[in-house]
Amino acid sequence: MNRYETVFILTPVLSEDQAKEAVKGYESFIKKNGGKIKHSEYWGMKKLAYQIQKKSSGVYHLVEFENNGELINKLEVEFRRDERIMRFLTVKMDKHHIAFAEKTRKKAVEA
């Protein structure tokens, strides 16, 4: 099993409940297709470096999950079809990336 990290930006016109619903939908999509969620993190509303779809801010969310790799194409097709998603990026994590992410989360909990 490989570990992946996906960061996606939701449109800022969504209410907080709608954004949470969208995130839960993608997390359940990952689980239904054989993935295992390792970590999910809400980063909140952030200002964008440049406008996307005439919007200057977006709601960021990060999801770390394990899967054999077949899920990635399906997940990205779902992102492209969803009007609520402005941008997304999926990255395969290597052992150093995983260690850094876990160390960073541990520091955040302790602080």
PyMOL commands that set and color helices and strands:
alter all, ss='L'
color gray80, all
select helices_A, chain A and resi 16-32+71-81+95-110
alter helices_A, ss='H'
color red, helices_A
select strands_A, chain A and resi 2-10+36-52+55-67+85-93
alter strands_A, ss='S'
color yellow, strands_A
deselect
rebuild
show_as cartoon
